[in-house]
């Protein structure tokens, strides 16, 4: 079942944003699940808390339970200070629940394109339909996708670093993947003094978090690091303790989705251009961004 609920928001880091401090990201922009009206099913998981974020988001941005955080609604460029609850009892990374009670919206209107939310300022924002987090959606594994991942570390491993991923519909690799077939992509800042191999794993982990939300039947994982791919297939041993820990996270994500058929493929760097671009863009900006192509996601996840 598809419900309205996807709005791109940006959360700032609660850490120092001084130019000399490169250890943390400046901000993270990603889709939030927005339930405009109070929902009994959501209230069972969140109680009286109307704004909930998962621990991984809070940790990355140094947000504490009960903090008031500025949520930028990207579409209209308006920010709202909202008190957050940190919990892993939600499907999405961010849940904003009951916009009327929060004082964000003054009226709501729904049509086939989604939910049109009129803010207190009079501006209107579209909450786009999405089928990824709906509590009542019908779970059905179907479809296939390719997950490209990459990582980068300047002055490896003694400088700023980042990682990226791109999930594309279909299982056949192509050097000219179109934006139309893109499902989810991300550009993530990784901090300082971590190796490029660590960033490769981080790119894969973030990509898997999103890929496993798509109810896929088959996922092809592609990377241009022969070392990482062969570690994932078991052909190479893992001696570095940091890489072992990251490899364990990858295995845990795959084990939690045991019915997902996965395969690994080493590809030339030129076929991994998007993920590489995302990794380096994160280093340049110190910002993290995850974007979803909702029409394509909904089309793929829709029950036949």
Secondary structure, DSSP 8 states (H G I E B T S, - for coil): --EEEEEEEEEE-SS---TT--SS-SEEEEEEEEESS--HHHHHHHTT--EEE-HHHHHHHT--TT-EEEEEETTTTEEEEEE-EE-S-SSSSEEEE-HHHHTSEEEEEEETTEEEEEETTS-EEEEEEESSS-TT-------EEEEEEEEEETTTTSSEEEEEEEEEESSS--TT--GGGEEEEEEEEEEES--HHHHHHHHHHHHHHHHTTTT-SEEEEEES-HHHHHHHHTSS----HHHHHHHHHHHHHHHTTTTSEEEEEE--GGGGHHHHHHHHHHHHH-EEEEEE-HHHHHHHHS--
